[in-house]
């Protein structure tokens, strides 16, 4: 029996492979040249892939990168890894230690998608529905994700979107913001002092071990119950919790868990 070659599928996969190998993304002309395809063919396929969420087009550079839908499929390939299950015992312990609400989320292009939350005990706490999104520049978690990018990529993102003023404490000066990102890289965590919501402080730390799939945890509490000393304690505990989750991820990937 003659085997069906599925040329369109092969071309689409070739486009995805080339895009995935480029740190800065690829434009239609570069893809056409690299793959020796007609620009019209590449344009049609990238448009279809973008509609499906398999690739995303940077509005500033016009280059394509892998999309969130494809990253989700890639995450599913880690069948032995359930990020929420891996993180839950640690985030629950962090909530108990700090009495703050603890979130788990993943970078979704210019937003952060909430995968899980452990709400602080009490009548008044900070929460959000699982599956909802917050802006990339929303305080501590946004700093963590932007700090994980090469500076030129973060700069392009900031120039494209601008630094929004959520509160009077929001950092809208690019130089000051980049100094913050350098501090995040050095410390391994980010702090939000009423920059996203008035009266609310937060600490975020990145999770390591899932490659291009950027994820993080962040602990959020009211300023009235988080003075400077407590905020520093929260920073240490959140950073340690992120390290513990990352270790669990590595152990599962190595088949040791």
Secondary structure, 3 states (H helix, E strand, C coil): CCCCCCHHHHHHHHHHHHHHCCCCCECHHHHHHHHCCCHHHHHHHHHHHHHHCCEEECCCCCCEEECHHHHHHHHHHCCCCCHHHHHHHHHHHHHHHHCCEEEEEEEECCEEEEEEEECCCCCCCCCCCCCCEEECCCHHHHHHHHHCCCHHHHHHHHHHHCCCCCCCCCCCCHHHHHHHHHHHHHHCCEEEECCCCCCEEEEEEEECCCCCCCEEEEEEEEHHHCCHHHHHHHHHHHHHHHHHHHHHHHHHHCCCC
